[in-house]
């Protein structure tokens, strides 16, 4: 049977997209670009020429300092940001010195379909330009991030495949924001996994077993999510074992349509989400793709700074599939 990431790669190949990789100073990124090219997953655009000699045929390289596009992009960036006090000279300087801005402008102007960055930059450095330039999707109030987890030899979730959210961006979401994360994560699961999402709102309590303000937050978030997004199966508050283990669900949450079957796990805050994905990645040897963003008007995706070449290739494939939907 084809693995999850292989199926994503096949979908990416079916309608190739142009994906920008702006971190040409990182050897992992260059090796990933070559692998994406060799596997015909996407058409890659690199911003800046690598400083070492390497085979980059069939990969487009843009050098901002002397590329004819730079002036056009600078004019558009100035137009977008002049109300915030940016001058044309500042716009051009930003494009030449911060390749993430250049990458986002390529997407904004229709020269590319998505961006993958973060191998050697923080999440803030990756997402700030995208939020300033590309902004959120219509009808979406919140940008959040998830990890797509593929756990080997696992009978839980969708044959071991889960979305963990928010594991990379939203520090301490309010009930309204937690509900929005649940909705976006369900949509992402449908798009990428192609199965029915079953969303568990996680807590240290199951259906009133504990009393605390942190539990109340999840209870309220669940109520909001059910009211606003009735098209999705969302339930909580659920402890992790009640969410994914059928036997535990029968005793702790017997009337829930999600308990024991959850494949989308919404954590109460970033601490829990980040710790949770790294525990599963390291102890269960899971593949962890992300943080994948959701809610931006075009696919702009982050990487963990500990990512491998294969991780980058996987996120490029996911970004390409997201771009196909757009």
ABEGO torsion letter per residue (X at the ends): XBBAAAAAAAAAAABBBBBBBABAABAAAAAAAAAAAAAGABBBBBBEBBABBBBABGBBBBBAAABAAAAAAAAAAAAAAAAAGBBAAAAAAAAAABAAAAAAAAAAAGABABBBBGAABBAAAAAAAAAAAAEBBBGBABBBBBBBBBBBGBABEBGGBBBBOBAAABABBBAAAAAAAAAAAAAAAAAAAGBBBBBBBBBABBGGABBBAAAAAAAAAAAAAAAABAABBBBOBBBAAAAABAAAAAAABAABAABGABABBBBABAAAAAAAAAAAAAAAGBBBBOBBBBGBABBBBBBBAABBAAAAAAAAAAAAAAAAAX
